[in-house]
Amino acid sequence: MLRLYYVCLAILLKAVLVATRLVGIPTVPYNASNSGSYSIPSIKALVVDSQYAESRDEAGETLIPPSLQDFAKTFADDLHDTLDLDIGISIGEEPVSDVIFITLGDPSEYTDASGALTSEGYTLSVNSSGIFISGASPLGVWWGTRTVLQQAILSNGSLPYGKAVDAPGWKIRGMMLDAGRHYYPPEFITELCSYMSFFKQNTFHIHLSDNLYNNVNLYSRERSLELYAQFRLWSDSEDLTGLNKYKNESYTREEFEEIQSVCASRGVTVIPEIEAPGHSLVIVQWKPELGLSNDLSLLNISYPDTIPTMKTIWSTFLDWFHSKTVHIGADEYTGDVNDYNRFVNEMAQYIYEVSGKLIRIWGTFPPKPEYNNVNKTVSIQHWEFFEDNPYYDYILNNYSVLNSDDTYYTVNKYSASYPQVVNVARTFNGNPATGGIWQPYIFDTKVASNNPERSNPLVLGAVTPLWNDYGANASVYSEAYYAWKDGIPALADKQWGGDLSASEFSSAFASLLPSIPAQNLERRIPSTSSTIFNYDSKDRIDRQYFTPIFSWKDTAVVDQSGNGYDASTNCPLTAESTLSISSSCTFKTPLSSKGREYTLSLKLRVDELGKDATLVSGRDSSLMLTPNLTLFASGNYYRLNSTIPVGKWINLSIIGRGNQTFASVQETSLGEPLPTAGSTGATEEEFLAILGINGVSFVWAPIAIEAPLQQVGGANSGWTGQLAAMSLSSVA
C-alpha cells in the first residue's frame, strides 16, 4: 500500500508543477500542481507513523520536547476547534486514502539561512489521496500542521495539490514579556504561547524580576527601598525567605511547570530571565548590604556575599527550568566593567556546572583588549546601538547574537521613547540595503554596513520585547496582547524567513485571526447579532433538577437575544417581578468576560451599600462601588470621580470602546426599558490609569478593561437592592 502511495505521489510530482509560494503567516514555498485541490472535510483520520510515534526533537531548545504522537493529539484538537473536523488518531505503518499521515523524514534535507541543519523543517505533500507531513523532527511536523490549518482557513477548507519543503531561517523566533514589573497569570501566558505558535514562533522569553526606575537624583535611600520591585518565582526555601513577599502575584513551581509544559506542547520554549546585577532592586530590598551605595538597583559585585547570593537564587530555581539556555539579565549595569565581566563568567560557569545550561545576557559591555571579557559560550541579546554594535563588537569577535534591537520595542501604555504597539510597517521596509523586508540578521534598519550577511551562522534569530516600565497599574493583562496583536504575526513571518508584503499580510491576518486555536485573548463571544444577551427579570422559567444523591431547583432568566445564553438565579422575586439581590443569592450568566467593543447595561437599584461592594464580577474584572464607581482588573482599582444614587432606579452602562473604557449613569423608572447600546445620550466618564513617571510627574492614560459578566450578588458582594434587566451588546 505504501508503495502505491509513493507511485501516485511520483506521478503527481511529474505533472505540471508551478513553483510559487502559499500566502500564509509565514509564507510557504510551494510547488503547486495544476490538477486541483484536496478538501479537508474528506479527511477521515490522523495517522501517526508507528516507527516514530514516540520520537522527540532532542536538537531544539526545550528539555521537555513532545513526542510525535503528543503533537498529533494537539493537532487533532485544533482541527476540531478551528475547522469543526472530528477525526480519530491512530498509529499506522503507512498512509491510506483520505488521511493526514505524519512521519519523520531525512533531517539532512532541511537547512536554515546559514546552511546549518535545522530540526524544524518539514515537507508537506497534498494529492488526491490525502495529506502527508514529514518532518526533520516532531517539531518540524508540528510546524507543518500549522501550515495545514492556516491554508485550510485561507482557502475555505481545501489545500492545492502540490508539495512544500519548508524550514525556518533562524533558530530562535519569538517575543519577550516583562513580567517583573507587571504580573501576568499563567493562563494568559499559555494563551500567548498558543497565539505565537500558530505563526511558528518558538520562543517565549519571560523577564521574571525587575523594578521601577530608581531615580537616584530624586529618591532617598528609604524611598528606593520602598520602590515597586518584584521577583515572580515563589519558593518555600528558607534560603530565600523574604526575597518574594507576594505569593498571589508569583509563580509557584507547579504553575511554572504548567506554563512551560503547555507552551512546549505547541512548540514554544520558555526562556526564564532572573535579572542581575542591574535592575536588581528587589534583591537589594531583601538584602540591602548587596547594593551599590550610589544606586541601590545595582548589585555591588565586589561585596563578598553578592555572587554567592545569586548562586543561591539560581540553585533554587535551575531545576524548575526546562530550557537549554537561561537568561541572567546583566542589563544596563553602570558599575565597574571588570566586576561585571567577572560576575557574568562566574555565573556562566556555575550554572553550566550545576545544570549543563548555557546563559544569555543583554549586550552591555562589548569586548575590548584591555578587559577580561565575557566568555564566548555566553550568547548576547542585542537591544540598542548605544550599548553595542552587534556586528562589529560581537559577531566579528565570534559571539553568538540574538537580535532584540529596539526597532520593534514596545513599552506598555506610555513612553517618551518607544511606541505602545509593534512597528509593523518596519517589517516590510526595514532592510537598509534594499528598502525591502526586514529579517533577523538586520540589526540596524538605517545603516546597512552594521549588518552581517544573511547567512552568518552567529545570528541566532530575533526576539521582540514588551516592557512595563511604569508598573502594574499602567495596564491590564490583555493590553500586552493588544500591543503585540499585529506584531507577533508580522514579525513571525520575517523571523521564519517569509516575505509577505503589507497588503498580503493584512488580508491573511484578518482571515486567520478569528480561528487561532487554544486561546481567546480578545474574549470574543459568539453572537447572531450585535445583541449578545438580553435579560429581563420578568422573563423566567422555574427549573428543578434531580440526581441519585440530591435535588435542587433554580430559576432561568431567559436570554431574549436568540443566542441561548440563559442566566440562572436563586434570588427571590419582589412584588414588582424584579430580582432581590443580596449576599445570600446570585444571578449568574453562562459567560464570564467580554473584550473590547461592548456596552454592558444594567437596570438596578441599590438600597444598602457596604464599604466595598461588587455589583458584577467576571473572569477579568469586577464592577464595584468603593463608593465611587470602580473597575477592579489585573489587581488594580480604576476609579471614577462619581458614584450612583442609593434608593433610586438607574441605568448603569459600562462601555468598552477601543482602548478606552467609560461608564454612564442615568436615573430612570422601573417601567422604562433599558436604552439601546450607543443611543443612551447619557454623559460618559472615562476610566483612566494614573502613571507615575520616575517620581517626576504623572500621566493619565486610557485603560481597556473587559466587561464583567459572570455574577451579580453572592457572598461578599456588599450590597442589597434589585435587578430588573441586564444586556450586553457589541456596539460601543
N, C-alpha and C positions, 0 to 999 in steps of 0.2 A: 504493500500500500504506500509506504514511504517513497519507494522508487517511482511509483506512478505520480505521486505528488510532485516530485522534482522534475519528472519528464514534462508535466503540464507547466511547471514554472519555467522550465527552459524554453518551451515553445512560446510562452508569453513574452519572455525577455528577448526572443529573436524577432518578435513582432516589431512594428514601428514604435520606437520609444522617442519621447520628446524630452530632452534634457531641460529641466526647469527647476522651479522650487515651489514648495507649498507655502502659501501665506499663513503663518501661524505665529505664535509668540513663544519661542523664537521661530524664525523661518527654517524650513526643512529642505535640503537639497533633494530633488525627486526626479526620477526618470519615469514620466507618465506614459502609459500606453494609450493609444487612440481607440481602444476597443471597449471602453465602458467603465463602470464603477461597481463597487460592491456595497450592498445595502446592509447596514449594521443590524437592523431588526432581524435579518436572516440568521444571525449567529445563534447557535443552539447550545454552545458550551465553551468554557475556557479550559484549555488542556495544558497542563504543565508537563514538560518533558521529564519523565521519571528518572532519567540519568542525572538530572541537575536540580531536582526539586529542593534538595537541602543545601545547594551551593550558596555561598555568600561572597560578597565582594570584600576581600581582605586588603585590597590596594587603596581603598578610599580613606577618608579622614576619620570615620566613625569606628569605634571599637565594638559597637553593637549592630553590625550590619544585618538587615533582614535577609531571610532566605528567598529564593525564587518563589517558593510556594507562599511565603508571607506576602510578598509583593502581589502575587496573584489574587489573594484574598482581598487585599485593599483595592485592587483594580476592579474586582467584581462588585464591591460595594459602590465604587464610583460609577460604574456602568448603570447600576440601579438608580443612584441618586441623580445622575446627570442626564441619562438617556432613557430612564424608566425601563431598562433592559434587565430582566431577571434571568440569569443563567447560572448553571451549576459549575463547580470546579472539579476537574478530575485529573488524575495522574495517568499519563499515557506514554507510549513509546514513539508514537508517530501521529502526525496530523490526519484528520479525516475531514470530510466536506462540512462546510458551514461551522467552523470553529475558529477561535483565536488560539493559536498554538504558540507557546512561549518556550524558548530554549536558550542555550548558550552556544556561541559560535567561536570562531578563531579570534582571540584577543589581539593578535598581531595586525589585524585589518584596520584598527582604529587608532588614530594619532591625533594629538592636539596641534595647536598653532606652531609649536616649536618642533614638531616631528616626533615627540615622545609618545610612547604608548599611553592610552587612557582606558581605564576600565569602564568609562561612562558611555562608550559608543554603542550603537545599535544598528541593526538592519531591519527595515520594515518592508515586507513584500505583500502585495494585495493582488489577488486574482479571483477568478470566478469560484474557486474552491473555498476561499476564506482569507484569513489574515494571519500572517506568520511574522513573529517578532523574535529576532535572535540578537543577543547582546554579548558584549565583551565580558559582562558580569551581570548578576541580577540587577544591579543598579542601572546598568545600561538598558536592560529590558524595561525597567520602570520608566525611564525617560521615553522609551518607545511607546509605552501605554499613554503617556501624556499627549504624544502626537496623535494617537488614535482618537482619544477623547476630543481634543481640540478640532481635528478635522471633521469628525462626525458632527460637532456643533456647528461649525462654519459651513458645512456642505449638506445640511439638512438630513443627516443620518447616513451619509454614504461616503466612501473613500474611492478615489480614482484608482483603477488598476495601474500598477507600476511598482517601483522599488526606490527606497531611500537608504542611503548609507550615511549616517549622521554621527557626529561626535562633537563635544564641546571644544572650543579653542583653548579654554583655560580651566585649571583645576579647581579654583575657588571662586564661587559666584554667589553673592548674597548681600545681606543687609546687617547693620549693627543697631541695636536698640539700647539707649541709655536707661537702664532700669535702676541705676544707682540713685538718680535724683528724682525718679518717679517710678513707683511700684506698678507692676502690671501683673494681673492674676494669671495663673498657669494656663487656663483655658484660652485667654486672649493670645498668649504666645503660641500655643499649639495651632490655633486658627490661623495665625500669621504664617506659620510653617506650611500649612495646607495651601494657603494662597500663593506663597513663594514657589512651592514645589510644582504647582500647576504650570508655572512658566519656566521650570527647570533650573531654578536657583537651588543651591545645595548647602548653603552655609548661613546659619543664624548666630551671629556674634552678640552675646549678651554681656553688657557692661554692668557689673554687679556691685560696685561700690563707688561712691563719689560724694561730693559736697557742693553746695552753692559757692560762688566765687568769694574767696576770703579777701576782702578789700582791706589790705594791711595799711593803707593810707588813711583809713577811716575807723576800722574796728579796733577795740581794745582786746587784750588777751582774753578777758572774760567773755566778750561778745563772740570772739572766734570759737571759743569752747562751747558756745550755745548754738552756733550756726547749724542750719539744717545739713546733716551729713548722715548717710545711711550705708549699712552693709547688709545685703539682701539674702545671705545664706544663714539659716538658723541651725546651730549645733548645740547640743546639751553638754558638750565637752567642758569640763571645769577649766581647762587651759584657756578657753575663750570667753569665760564669764564676764559680761559687761561690754563686750565688743558690739553685740547686737541687742538692743533693748526693745525691739518691736517685732515680735513673732508674727503678729497679724498681717504685717506687710513684708514678710520674708518667705523664702522657700525652704521648707524642710527637706531632708534628704529624699523622702518619699515623693514629695512634689517635684523636686528637680529631676528625680529619676523618671517620673511620668512625662515631664516636658521633653527630656532627651529621647525617651523611647517612642513617644508619639511622633516627634519630629523625624526621628530616624526611620520610622515606618513609611515615611513619604520621601525618603532620600535626602533629608536635611540634617546636617550635623550641627549640634550646638557647640559653639566655642565660648567657654566661660572666660571672663576677664575680672581679675581682682586687681585694682589699681594701686600702684605704689612705684616709686617713692613720692611722686607728685599726686595731687588730688587725694590726699591721704588723711584728711581732717578727721574722718570717723575713727581712724586708728589712733590718732593723737588725742582725740577726746576720751578714748579708752585709757590710753597711757600717755599723758601729757609730756612726760620726760623724753619721748621719742621725737618730738617736733623740733624743727629749726626755730630758733628764737625770733628771727625776723619774719617768719611766715609759718604758722602752725599747720598749714595744709601740706607742708613738705616734711618728709622724714629727715631727721639728722642721721645720715648713714654712718657717720663716724662714731655715733654713740654705740657703746658695746652691745646693748640689747636689741638694737634695731633689726639687723639681719636675722638673728635668732628668732625674734618675734614673728617676722614674716615667714620664716621657715615653719614655725609652729602653726600659723594660719594655713599655709599651703598643705602641710602634712595632714591637717584635719580634713581637708576637702578633696585632696587629689583622688581618693578612691571614689568620690562622687562623680567624677568627670569621665565621660566616655568618648573623649576625642584624643587623637594622637598629638594634638598641639593645644596648649593652653596659653592664655594671654596674661602677662603680668603688668600690663599698662605701661609704666615708665614714660609717661607723657608730661611735657611741659615742666620739667624739673629745672630749677634755676640755681641749684646748689652746685657744688664742686663736680666737675666733669669726671675726674678720676674716681671720686667716690661713686658717682653714678655708674660708670662702666664696671667698677668692681661689684656693685650691687647686682647689676644685670648678669654678669658672668657667674657670680656665686649662686644666684637663684637658678640660672640655667643648669648649672652642674648639679645642684641639689635636686631639682625637680626631675632631671633625667635619671639620676642615680636611684631615686625613690620610686619612680613610676615608669621610666622609659619614655616619658613625653618630652617633646621639644617645646620651646617657648617662642612667643612672638611679642614684640614691643612696638609702640608708636615711635616713629622717627623723631629723635630729639637731638642727640649729639653725633653728627656724622664722623666717620673715622678720620683721624689725622695721624701723621707720622709720629708726632710727639705724645700721642695718647697710648695707653694700654687699652686697645679698642675692644668693642663688643665682639664676642666670638661669632664666627661666620655660620655656626649652626643655628643662631638666632635669626629668625626672619623679621623683616622690618615692615611695618604698616605705615606707609607714607600718607600724610594728610595735608601738608601745607608747605609751600616752597620757602617760606621764611624759616622753616625748621631744617629743611634739607632739599637737595636736588637729587631725587631718587636715582636718576640715571648716572650722573657723574659721581655722586657721593657713595652710592651703594652698589648698583648693578655693575659698574666698571671695577668695583673692588670685590666682586664675587659674592655679594649678599643677595639672597632672595627677597623680593619686594612684593608686597600686596598693595594694590592701588586703592587708596581711600581719599584721593585728592578732594579738597573741599569744593571742587566744582559742583558736586552733587550733594553737598551738605544740606541738611535741614535742621533748624532749631525750632522746637515746638512753640508756637503761639507768637513769639516776638523775638526779634534780634535786630540790632543795628547793622549787622554784617551779613547775615545769611537769610535766605527765604524760608518760608514756612511749608512749602511743598517742593518736591524734587524738580530741578530744572530739566524737564523732559525735553524741551526744544534742543538743548545742547547735545543730547544723544544723537541727533540727526545731523548736526553740523560741527561736531567737536573735534574734528581732525584738522589741525592747523596746516598740515601739508597739502591737503586736497580740498578742504572745506566740506568734506563728506562726513560719514558717520564716525562716531567715537567708538573705541573698543578698549579693553583693559590695558593695553600696552601704551596708551596715550595718557601720560601723567599731566602734561601741560597742553591745554587746549588753545594756547596762544602762540607758543614758540616750538616749532617742530624739532629743532635741534636738541631739545631737552628730552626727547622721547627715544627709546630704543627701537630696534626693528620689531615688527610684529612677531617674528619667530624667536625672539630672545627667550631662552629657557628659564631665566631668573625672574620673569614676570609670573607671579603666582595666580593672578586674577584680580578681581575687584570686589570690594565690599563697601557699601554706602551707608554712612551713619546717620542716625537721628539723635540729636542731643536735647536734653531737657534742662537747659542752662538756668531757667528761672523756677525750677522746682515743681513740686507735686500739684500745687493749686493752680498752675497755669493752664492745665488741660485735663480733660477726661481721657480715659483709656483709648477710646475709639478715635480720638483726634490724631494719634500716632498712625493709625491705619490710613486716615484720610490724607495725612502728609505724604504717605507712600503709595496711595491707591493707584495712581497712574505711573508713578516712578518705578515700582517693582517690575511690572511687565516691560516698560520701556528699557530699563537697564538690563533686565534678564535677556532680552533679545540680543543686545550687544555684548553682554558678558559671555554668552554662549558662542558668539561669532556670527549672529544673524545680521541681516542688512535691511530691515524694514524701513520703508520711507514713512514720513509723518502721516500721510494720508492712509497708507496701508495699516499702520499701527492703530490709528483712530477707529477705523472700520472694524478691524479684527477684535480689538479690545471691547468695543461696545457690544459685539455679538457674544463674546466669551464671558464677560463679567457676570451675568446673571446665573451662569451654570457652573461656577467653580465649586468643586465638591468639598465636603468636610469643613465648611466654615459658613458663618453668617455674620460677618464682621459689620455689615451695614444694617443688621437687624431688620431685614426685609420680612414682610408678611404677605403671603398670597391673598389676593382680593379680586373679586369680579368687577369691582367698580372703585371709585375714589372713596366710598364709604367702607371702612374695614369692619367696624362693628357699630351697632346702634342698639342701646338697651333702654327700655322704658320699664320702670318698676311695675307698671300695671299689666305688662305682658309676661305672665308667669305660668309655669306648669309645675305642679307638685309631683315629686318622684319618690318612689320607695324602692330600696334595694335589699336583697336577701342573699345570704351566704350560709353554708352549713354551720358557721360559727356565730354570726350575729347579723343583725339587720339595721338599716338606718334609712333616714329619709332627708331629703332636702328639696329645695325649690329651684327650678331652672328659670332663669330670666332669658327670654328668647332673643337671639340676635336678629334684628329686623333687616340687616343689610343683605341677607341672602347668602352670606359666607358660612353660616352654621357655627359661628363662634359663640355658642350659648354659654352664658355665665351660670354659676351656681351660688346659692346663698342659703344660710340658715338664720338670717336676720329676720325678726318679726315684722309684720306689716303694721303700718299706722292706720288710723281711720281714713286718711287720705290716699291709701294704697301706695304709700312710699315705703322705702325700707328704713327701719330704725337702726342706725349704725351705732355700735359701741365696741368696747374691747372684748365683749363676750360672744361676738358673732362676726362673720366675714361675708363679703361679697367677692367672689373670685371669678376671673376670666380664664380661659384656656391659653392666654397669651401672657408674655412677660415684659416685652420691651419693643419699642418701635424706634427705628433710626430716623435720620434726617428726612425732612419734608412730612410734617404731620400737624394736625390740630387735635388735641385731646380736650374734650369738653365735658364738664360735669355740671348738672343742676343739683345743688345741695344746700343744706342749711346746717350750720354749726351752732349747736345750742350751748355746749360746755366745752371748754378748751383747757388742756393741761399745759405744762411748760413747753414741751417739745412734742407736737402732735404730728402724726404721719397720716395724711389724707389718703394717699395712694402709694403703694410700694411696687417695685418691679425688680427685674434682674440687674439692671444697670443704674437705677436711680430711685429716689423716693421724693414725692411732693409733700412738703411739710409746712407747718406753721410754727415759727420759733421765737416770737409770734409772727414775725414778718413772713411773707411768702418766700419759701426756700426750696431749692432743689438740692438734694444731697446726692452726690455722684462721685465715684472714684475716690472715696474717702474724704471729700471736701464739701463744705456748705457754700452754696451760692445764693445769697440773699438779695431780695428786693427791698426797697425803702417802704413798701406798702404792705398792708395785711388785708384781711377780709372782715366784714362786719359780722358780729355774733348775733344769732337770733333772727337773721334775715335770709330769705332765699336769694341765691346768687347764681349766675352763670360764670363758672370759672374755666378759663381756657389756657392751656399751655401750648405754645406754637413753636415747632422746630423748623426754622426756615434757613436752609443752607447751613452756614457755620454759626448761626445765631439762635438764641432761644428767648422767647418772650412769654409774658403772661398778661392776661386781661381779666378784669373782674367787673361784672355788671350786676347791679341789683335787679331783681325780677320778681315775678309772682309764680306760684306753683302752676297755674294754668297755662302759662306761656311756654311754647315749645323751645327746645334748645335752638339757638341760631345756627344757620348753615355755616360750615367752615369757610373762612375767607370773607364773610359778609357780616360780621358782628358789628362793625363800626365802633367797637369799644377801643379806648385808649390802651395801647400796649406799652409795657415796661420791660426793658431788656435785662436779662441776667448777664452779669459780667464777671470775669476773673480779674482780680487785682494782683498785679505782678510787682514785686519789689525788685528794682533794678540795682543790684550790687550795693544796696544801702544808700543810694544816692537819690533815687526818685521812684515814682510809681507809674505804672502803665495800666490802663483799663482796656481789657481785650475781650472780644466776643468768646462765648463758650457754647459748644454744640452738645446739648445733653439729650439723651434718649428719653422718650416718654415712658413713665412707669405705668404698667398695665395690669399687674398681676392681682392685686388685692386692695380692697377698701375695708377698713375696720380690722378687728382682730386684736390679739394680745399686744399690749403696749402701744396701741395706736394713739391713745391720749386724747380722744375727743368723743363726744356723743352728738348725734344730730340725725339728719335724714338725707337720703339719696333718692332722687326721683328719676334721673336719667344720666346716661354716660355714653359718649360716642367718640369714635376715632376716625379721622379722615386723613387721606394722603395729600390733601390740599392744605397748603400753608399760607 
